């Protein structure tokens, strides 16, 4: 069953069930069982053994603790506890009151999230969770739905990271490009130069970023997003509490009335400084020879850095909580245990989904679904002008099915290099750009993607609400990007293709946007 069309069945089954039932764990569990059955050739005993090994692999790998997954779980728990103590200390309330005086419109609240998503580009995990923590009090006060916030976070995290050379993504991609250029004897440009030339060709990442501002400024509400936004605006219900919501604390958690903006800002600041500092330190420690920023980011231990930053952020949050309890007497010190418990419990929905997603991604990897899809590209006999367009679609399908953009990069980038080198070397950079763009698109849409899961977690949105509300925007952005890859394939002109993409985005904004008061509001927000 490996590396055959049957390997597509488990991810497609899981995704189809997610869409139909909206029950994420049930759907992922079904996909897990289906994948294990195929791997075991329908032997029940072997099926159970395969599932058991996959679950064990989350916690133990090669006879040692699997620190990657354990650190992510630990970081989510730390983030939940930090959020709880920020709330108890009154930081969230105070920050919301402060923001209400300065961000006075729904448009402004959305723009805060969008700009923060662009600024915090060092890593997509960190981006999704940090931006959510900072922006949520503002969007809640302005009656912006959590589903909209999750879309803003998801559409600025990976798209920004994939075009930034100074990010964990950029370092990884530059290293891959370097091996591809060396393998084919390309010496006209360096790996870094190639990456910089690819940025304007990554039509999906650029279009996704622009689409966020179009949606905010032109009030573009499509499909399920309109339902969530109408409910938030008219009824003040920003999140569907009838479904599991990651990061959502209980209403009965005590909150100090003496909190200040600093009670939120300082723990988040410590989290950011601790994480970025740890990324630099772990990367520098792993570099052999001359250390450059790109080598440091390529070798950094992101998950260990997240935990380090989380511990520092928690330490600051607890100090501020102690100040509230002892000095200001804003809260009772006895709520300490409750804060720990509720903080961890608030992150359990996200952790459960992540655990199931990791298992199904591991089994899909064993089925070699990605290799099968990559083989379709290699075996196709086509006009080379269609190569960027086809690679964009295949990378999108691969990342959507496997839930990983990085895995798609690793498989498809070398294949794209081989095809371009064998047919028309001038198509090398557009082909690589198409893979990067398609993988981000597929990862953006996939309900089993960890980036998608963490975006809903950061926003405090139900996961499937986020997936279903984001999908129409992602598909429209992908359709526009696909046209761009057709244009660059047939003309070889980045400028022409980018111009077409921008024209289509402008047309979309004009046709689907409301007639806003938004320009005036934007000027007021920027003036403030």
C-alpha positions in Angstrom: 0.0 0.0 0.0 3.0 2.3 0.4 3.7 4.9 -2.3 0.5 4.0 -4.1 -2.8 5.8 -4.8 -4.2 3.9 -1.7 -1.9 6.0 0.5 -4.2 9.0 -0.2 -7.2 7.3 1.5 -6.4 7.9 5.2 -5.8 11.7 4.9 -8.7 12.2 2.5 -11.0 10.1 4.8 -9.9 12.1 7.9 -10.3 15.5 6.1 -13.7 14.5 4.7 -15.0 13.4 8.1 -13.7 16.6 9.7 -15.7 18.6 7.2 -18.8 16.5 7.5 -18.9 15.8 11.3 -16.9 18.8 12.6 -15.6 16.4 15.2 -11.8 16.6 14.9 -10.7 13.9 17.3 -13.2 11.3 15.8 -12.1 12.2 12.3 -8.4 12.1 13.0 -8.9 8.8 14.9 -10.7 7.3 11.9 -7.8 8.4 9.6 -5.3 6.9 12.0 -7.1 3.5 12.0 -7.4 3.5 8.2 -3.7 4.3 7.8 -2.7 1.6 10.3 -5.0 -1.0 8.6 -3.4 -0.3 5.2 0.2 -0.5 6.7 -0.8 -3.8 8.5 -2.5 -5.2 5.4 -5.7 -5.4 7.4 -4.2 -7.6 10.2 -5.9 -6.4 13.4 -3.1 -7.3 15.8 -0.5 -5.6 13.6 -2.8 -2.6 13.2 -3.0 -2.1 17.0 0.8 -2.5 17.2 1.4 0.1 14.5 -0.9 2.6 16.3 0.8 1.9 19.6 4.3 2.5 18.1 3.1 5.7 16.5 1.8 7.0 19.9 4.9 5.9 21.6 7.0 7.7 19.0 5.5 11.0 20.2 7.1 10.6 23.6 10.1 8.3 22.9 12.3 8.3 19.7 15.4 6.2 19.2 15.4 5.1 22.8 15.3 8.7 24.1 12.7 11.2 25.1 11.3 12.9 22.0 12.0 16.4 23.1 10.5 18.0 20.0 6.9 17.0 20.8 7.3 17.1 24.6 8.6 20.7 24.5 5.7 21.8 22.3 3.2 20.2 24.8 5.1 21.8 27.7 5.1 25.2 26.0 1.4 25.0 25.4 0.8 24.3 29.1 3.2 27.1 30.1 1.3 29.5 27.8 -2.0 28.4 29.3 -0.7 29.1 32.8 0.8 32.4 31.8 -2.6 33.4 30.3 -4.3 32.4 33.5 -2.1 34.4 35.7 -2.2 37.4 33.4 -6.0 37.2 33.7 -6.0 36.7 37.5 -3.6 39.7 37.9 -6.0 41.8 35.8 -3.6 42.3 33.0 -6.0 41.3 30.2 -8.8 43.5 31.5 -6.4 46.5 31.9 -4.9 46.0 28.5 -8.4 45.7 27.0 -9.4 49.0 28.6 -6.2 50.7 27.5 -6.6 49.4 23.9 -10.3 50.5 23.8 -9.2 54.1 24.2 -6.7 53.8 21.3 -8.1 51.2 19.0 -11.6 52.4 18.5 -12.8 50.3 15.5 -13.1 46.7 14.5 -10.9 47.5 11.5 -8.2 48.9 13.8 -8.3 45.8 16.0 -7.8 43.5 13.0 -4.9 45.6 11.7 -3.2 45.3 15.1 -3.2 41.6 14.7 -2.1 41.8 11.0 0.8 44.1 11.7 2.0 42.1 14.7 1.8 38.9 12.6 4.2 40.6 10.1 6.6 41.9 12.7 6.9 38.7 14.7 8.3 36.6 11.9 11.0 34.6 13.6 9.0 31.4 13.8 5.5 30.4 12.8 4.7 28.6 16.1 5.9 31.5 18.2 4.1 34.0 15.9 0.8 32.2 16.2 0.8 31.9 19.9 2.3 35.3 20.8 0.2 37.3 18.4 -2.9 35.7 19.7 -2.1 36.5 23.3 -1.4 40.1 22.6 -4.3 40.8 20.2 -7.1 38.8 21.7 -8.1 41.4 24.4 -8.3 44.0 21.6 -10.4 42.0 19.1 -12.7 40.7 21.9 -13.5 44.3 23.0 -14.1 45.4 19.4 -16.4 42.3 18.8 -14.2 40.7 16.2 -14.8 36.9 16.2 -12.1 34.6 17.3 -12.5 32.8 14.0 -11.5 36.0 12.2 -8.5 36.5 14.6 -7.4 32.9 13.9 -7.6 33.6 10.2 -5.4 36.8 10.6 -2.9 34.9 12.7 -2.7 31.9 10.3 -2.4 34.1 7.2 0.5 36.2 8.5 2.5 33.5 10.4 3.7 30.9 7.8 3.3 33.3 4.8 5.6 35.8 6.5 8.1 33.2 7.7 8.4 31.6 4.3 9.5 34.9 2.7 11.8 36.0 5.5 15.4 35.0 5.3 15.9 35.8 9.0 13.5 33.1 10.3 13.7 29.4 11.2 11.9 28.8 7.9 14.2 31.0 5.8 17.3 29.3 7.2 15.9 25.8 6.5 14.9 26.7 2.9 18.2 28.5 2.1 20.0 25.3 3.2 17.9 23.2 0.9 18.4 25.6 -2.0 22.1 25.5 -1.4 22.2 21.7 -1.9 20.0 21.9 -5.0 22.3 24.5 -6.6 25.4 22.5 -5.8 23.9 19.3 -7.1 23.2 21.0 -10.5 26.4 23.1 -10.7 24.5 26.4 -10.7 27.0 29.2 -9.8 25.2 32.3 -11.2 23.8 33.0 -7.7 24.3 31.9 -4.1 21.6 30.1 -2.1 20.8 33.4 -0.3 20.6 35.3 -3.5 18.3 32.7 -5.0 16.0 32.9 -1.9 15.8 36.7 -2.2 14.9 36.3 -5.9 12.2 33.8 -5.1 10.4 36.1 -2.7 8.5 38.1 -5.3 7.7 34.8 -7.1 6.1 33.4 -4.0 2.7 34.6 -5.1 0.6 32.7 -2.5 2.6 34.1 0.5 2.4 37.6 -0.8 -1.3 37.3 -1.8 -2.2 35.8 1.6 -0.6 38.7 3.4 -2.4 41.3 1.2 -5.7 39.4 1.5 -5.6 39.9 5.3 -5.6 43.7 4.8 -8.3 43.5 2.1 -10.5 41.5 4.4 -10.0 43.9 7.3 -10.2 47.2 5.4 -13.0 46.2 2.9 -15.0 44.1 5.4 -15.0 41.1 3.2 -17.1 38.4 4.9 -17.5 35.2 2.9 -19.3 32.0 3.8 -19.0 30.7 7.4 -16.9 33.8 8.4 -19.9 36.0 7.9 -21.9 33.9 10.4 -19.3 34.3 13.0 -18.7 38.0 12.4 -22.5 38.8 12.4 -22.9 36.9 15.7 -19.9 38.7 17.2 -21.1 42.1 16.0 -24.8 41.8 16.8 -24.8 39.5 19.8 -21.3 40.1 21.2 -20.5 36.3 21.0 -16.9 36.2 19.7 -16.4 32.4 20.3 -18.6 29.3 20.1 -18.5 28.2 23.7 -20.6 25.1 22.9 -17.5 23.6 21.3 -14.0 22.9 22.8 -12.0 26.2 22.7 -8.3 26.0 23.3 -6.9 28.8 25.5 -10.2 29.8 26.9 -10.3 30.2 30.7 -13.3 29.6 32.9 -15.4 32.7 33.6 -15.3 32.1 37.4 -11.5 32.5 37.5 -10.9 35.4 40.0 -9.6 38.6 38.4 -8.0 41.5 40.1 -9.5 45.0 39.8 -6.0 46.6 40.4 -4.3 45.2 37.3 -2.3 47.3 35.0 -1.3 47.1 31.3 2.2 46.0 32.6 0.6 42.8 34.0 0.1 41.7 30.4 2.9 43.4 28.6 5.8 42.3 30.8 5.1 38.6 30.8 4.7 38.7 27.0 7.8 40.8 26.6 9.7 38.3 28.7 8.3 35.5 26.6 9.5 37.1 23.4 12.9 38.1 24.6 13.4 34.7 26.2 12.4 32.8 23.1 14.4 34.8 20.6 17.4 34.9 22.9 17.2 31.1 23.4 16.9 30.6 19.6 20.1 32.6 19.1 21.9 30.8 21.9 20.9 27.2 20.8 21.7 28.0 17.2 25.1 29.5 18.1 25.9 26.5 20.3 25.2 24.1 17.4 27.2 26.0 14.7 30.6 24.6 13.8 33.0 27.1 12.3 32.1 30.6 11.4 28.7 31.7 12.8 26.4 33.7 10.6 22.8 34.7 11.4 21.6 32.2 8.8 23.7 29.3 10.2 22.4 30.2 13.7 18.8 30.1 12.6 19.4 26.9 10.6 20.7 25.1 13.7 18.5 26.7 16.3 16.4 24.4 18.6 13.0 26.1 18.2 11.0 24.0 20.7 13.6 24.2 23.4 13.7 27.9 22.9 9.9 28.1 23.2 10.1 26.4 26.6 12.9 28.6 27.7 10.9 31.7 26.8 7.8 30.2 28.3 9.5 29.6 31.6 10.8 33.2 31.7 7.4 34.6 30.8 5.8 32.4 33.5 8.4 33.6 36.1 7.5 37.3 35.3 3.7 36.5 35.4 4.1 34.8 38.8 6.1 37.8 40.2 3.3 40.2 39.1 0.7 37.8 40.6 2.6 37.7 43.9 2.7 41.5 43.8 -1.1 41.6 43.4 -1.7 39.1 46.1 0.8 40.4 48.7 1.4 44.0 48.1 -1.8 45.3 46.4 -4.1 42.6 47.8 -5.9 42.6 44.5 -6.4 38.8 44.6 -6.2 36.0 47.2 -3.0 34.1 47.2 -5.0 30.9 47.6 -6.0 31.1 43.9 -2.5 30.1 42.9 -3.3 26.4 42.5 -6.5 27.2 40.6 -4.6 29.4 38.2 -2.1 26.5 37.5 -4.9 24.0 37.0 -7.2 26.2 34.8 -4.2 27.3 32.7 -3.3 23.7 31.9 -6.9 22.7 31.3 -7.5 25.6 28.9 -4.8 24.1 26.6 -5.9 20.5 26.7 -8.2 20.7 23.6 -5.3 21.9 21.5 -2.9 19.3 23.0 -5.4 16.5 22.3 -5.8 17.6 18.6 -2.0 17.9 18.3 -1.4 14.4 19.6 -3.9 12.9 17.2 -2.5 15.0 14.3 1.1 13.9 15.0 0.0 10.2 15.0 -1.8 10.5 11.6 1.1 12.5 10.1 3.5 9.8 11.2 1.4 7.0 9.7 0.8 9.0 6.5 4.6 9.4 6.3 5.0 5.6 6.6 2.5 5.2 3.7 4.7 7.5 1.6 1.8 9.6 0.5 4.1 12.5 -0.2 6.4 10.3 -2.4 3.5 9.1 -4.4 2.3 12.6 -5.1 5.9 13.7 -6.0 6.2 10.7 -8.4 3.2 12.1 -10.3 5.2 15.2 -11.0 8.3 13.3 -12.1 6.4 10.9 -14.4 4.2 13.6 -16.1 5.1 14.4 -19.7 4.1 18.1 -20.0 4.9 21.4 -21.5 7.6 22.9 -19.3 5.7 26.2 -19.1 3.1 24.4 -16.9 5.8 23.3 -14.4 5.3 26.1 -11.8 1.5 25.8 -12.0 1.7 22.0 -11.6 4.2 22.1 -8.8 2.1 24.6 -6.9 -1.0 22.3 -7.1 1.0 19.1 -6.2 2.7 20.9 -3.3 -0.6 22.2 -2.1 -2.2 18.7 -2.2 0.8 17.1 -0.5 0.9 19.6 2.4 -2.9 19.5 2.7 -2.9 15.7 2.9 0.2 15.3 5.1 -0.3 18.4 7.3 3.3 19.5 6.9 4.8 22.2 4.7 8.4 21.4 5.7 8.0 17.8 4.7 6.7 18.9 1.4 9.7 21.3 1.0 12.1 18.4 1.7 10.5 16.1 -0.9 9.5 18.4 -3.7 12.2 21.1 -3.8 14.9 18.6 -5.0 12.5 17.1 -7.5 11.6 20.6 -8.8 15.3 21.3 -9.1 15.9 18.0 -11.0 13.1 18.7 -13.5 14.1 22.3 -14.2 17.8 21.3 -14.6 16.9 18.5 -17.0 14.5 20.6 -19.2 15.1 24.4 -18.8 17.4 25.7 -16.1 15.8 29.2 -16.4 12.7 27.6 -14.8 14.6 26.7 -11.6 13.7 29.6 -9.4 10.0 29.8 -10.5 9.7 26.0 -9.9 11.2 26.3 -6.4 9.0 29.3 -5.6 5.9 27.3 -6.7 6.8 24.5 -4.3 7.2 26.9 -1.4 4.0 28.7 -2.2 2.0 25.5 -2.7 3.2 23.9 0.5 2.2 27.0 2.5 -1.2 26.9 0.8 -1.8 23.3 1.6 -0.6 23.7 5.2 -2.7 26.8 5.5 -5.9 24.8 4.7 -5.1 21.5 6.4 -7.0 20.7 9.6 -4.2 18.3 10.6 -1.5 20.9 10.2 0.2 21.9 13.5 0.4 25.5 12.3 -3.4 25.6 11.7 -3.9 24.0 15.1 -1.7 26.5 16.9 -3.3 29.4 15.1 -6.7 28.4 16.5 -5.1 27.9 19.9 -3.5 31.4 19.8 -6.8 33.0 18.9 -8.8 30.9 21.4 -11.0 29.7 18.5 -12.6 26.3 18.0 -10.3 24.5 15.6 -12.9 23.5 13.0 -14.5 26.9 13.1 -11.1 28.3 12.2 -10.5 25.7 9.4 -14.0 26.2 7.8 -14.0 30.0 8.0 -10.5 30.3 6.6 -10.9 27.9 3.7 -12.8 30.2 1.3 -10.2 32.9 1.6 -7.3 30.5 1.2 -8.9 28.9 -1.9 -9.5 32.3 -3.5 -5.9 33.4 -2.7 -4.6 30.1 -4.2 -6.7 30.5 -7.4 -5.2 34.0 -7.9 -1.7 32.7 -7.2 -2.2 29.8 -9.6 -2.9 32.3 -12.4 0.4 34.0 -11.4 2.3 30.7 -11.8 0.8 30.2 -15.2 1.9 33.6 -16.3 5.4 33.2 -15.0 5.6 29.8 -16.6 4.7 31.1 -20.1 6.3 34.5 -20.0 9.3 34.0 -17.7 8.5 37.4 -16.3 8.2 37.8 -12.5 7.0 41.4 -12.9 4.2 40.4 -15.3 3.1 37.6 -13.1 3.2 39.7 -10.0 1.2 42.5 -11.7 -1.5 40.0 -12.7 -1.7 38.7 -9.1 -2.1 42.3 -7.8 -4.7 43.2 -10.4 -6.7 40.1 -9.5 -6.5 40.9 -5.8 -7.6 44.5 -6.5 -10.5 43.2 -8.5 -11.5 40.9 -5.6 -11.4 43.7 -3.1 -13.5 45.9 -5.4 -16.1 43.2 -6.1 -16.5 41.6 -2.7 -15.6 44.5 -0.4 -18.3 46.6 1.3 -18.3 50.3 0.6 -16.5 51.3 3.7 -15.9 54.1 5.9 -12.7 52.2 6.4 -10.3 54.7 4.8 -11.3 57.4 7.3 -11.1 54.8 10.1 -7.7 53.7 9.0 -6.3 57.2 9.0 -7.7 57.7 12.5 -6.1 54.5 13.7 -2.7 55.3 12.1 -2.9 58.8 13.6 -3.4 57.3 17.0 
